[in-house]
Amino acid sequence: MVVSENLNGYVTKDRMWAAVAFGKSKFIIIHNGQQVHVTNNLINAKSYINKQTTITKNKTSSLEQFL
């Protein structure tokens, strides 16, 4: 799922989510161009992004696939 990862940040494959370094040790999580969360390190940022992407995948109902 990783396109780019280094000490400066993280970007998902679909480029919908990014974790960008902010200050000395914080990371801002950006989704669709909007800041949604701030974490203390890159590991927590990646964990937050992974949780949010699985939540959105599970929210689609079975009826939506037929519409």
N, C-alpha and C positions, 0 to 999 in steps of 0.2 A: 504494500500500500504506500510505500515511501517513494517519492520522486526525488526529493532532495533532503538531506539531513546533515547538519554539521553543528558546530557550537553556536552558530548564529540563529538557527531555527529549524523548522520542519514544515514540509508541505505535503499534503496528501496527493495521491495519484490523480484524482479528479480535479485537483486544484480548488476545491471548495473550502478547505480548511487549511489554516496555517498557524504556526506558533512562531512568533517573532520576538527576538531578544529585546528586552526593555530594561535599561539600567544595567547594573552589574550582574544581577542574578535572577531577575524576573522575566517571565514570558507572557506576552499578550496573545490570546487566542482569537483569531479572526475567522469569521464564517460569512461568506457572501459579501465581503467588504465591510462588515461591521464588527466591532470589538464585542466579544461575548463573555470573556472571562480572563482573569489574570492568575497565573500560577507562580510558584516559587522556583521551579526548575523544569528542565526539558522533559524529564520522565513523567512528571505529573501532567504536563501539557499534552503529551502524547496519549496518556491514559484517558484524560478528559475527552480528547477528540475521538478516540476509539469508542468510548462509552456513548457519546452523542451520535456517532454514525450508526451504531447498532440500534439505538433507540428509534431513530428515524426509519430504519429499515423495518423494524417490527411494528411501526404504527400503521402501515398500510393495511387496509382491510381486504378480505378476500373478494369483496364486490368490486373494488377498484381495478382489479386486474382485467375485468370484463368490460369496463367502460371505455 
